[in-house]
Amino acid sequence: MARTEQVLVLEPQQELKFKGPFTDVVTATLKLTNPTDRNVCFKVKTTAPRRYCVRPNSGIIDAGTSVNVSVMLQPFEYDPNEKSKHKFMVQSILAPRDMTDMEGVWKEAKPEELMDSKLRCTFEMPLENDKTHESESNKTVSPSTSVKTEHSALPKSASASLDDGEVKKIMEECRQLQMEVQRLREENKQIREDDGLRKRKVATSPSNTVARSAMMKDEGLSTRVLALCLLFFVIGAIIGKLVL
């Protein structure tokens, strides 16, 4: 019985191209499109499973949608004389409308229900002309880069010497400012000391005046008391003589 024709549309349709150098992982993209009104289950298989990593390697493509499959070629030593014999196969099957288990669908699928498409792998290295052109471009850029470096270096050295002169001038001004600040501090200190002495004198003068005034008052009072006592004594003596 004839197999069912593939309903998925593959891009690319016939081969997967991997462009070197192959010292690192090289990735090719395979686009799977489902143009039908049914969901489609798919699987991606290869003849060299140890050399490739496929993500996703199986799944379901909803009706009218697409899925991008990343095919990653692992690093290897490339031999231009060796032709690639690696191949990929995309298997698909229409998903049942009441599907609950995708693995069960694959196990129970009849051979006539399976659809597949095959792709071969090709390896390409960068052309020698591209390498030569790239190296010449680098050489062309290098002199201009060196010229720019030299031109930029000259102003830099000149600015460096100019900066040194400015730095010396600024340091000298700083020293002068420090000396001026020190002088102002000493003058301020002297002014504070003089002001404190003046305040102490002012504070002391009224107290001395008050003390002197008090002493003078005490002396006047004592004199008056003494005079009164003497007066009373004289008066008493006179009265005593009169009585006798």
Secondary structure, DSSP 4 states (H G I P E B T S, - for coil): -PPPPP-SEEESSSEEEEES--SS-EEEEEEEE--SSS-EEEEEEES-TTTEEEESSEEEE-TT-EEEEEEEEPP----TTSPP--EEEEEEEEPPTT---HHHHHHH--GGG-EEEEEEEEEEPPPHHHHHHHHHHHHHHHHHHHHHHHHHHHHHHHHHHHHHHHHHHHHHHHHHHHHHHHHHHHHHHHHHHHHHHHHHHHHHHHHHHHHHHHHHHHHHHHHHHHHHHHHHHHHHHHHHHHH-
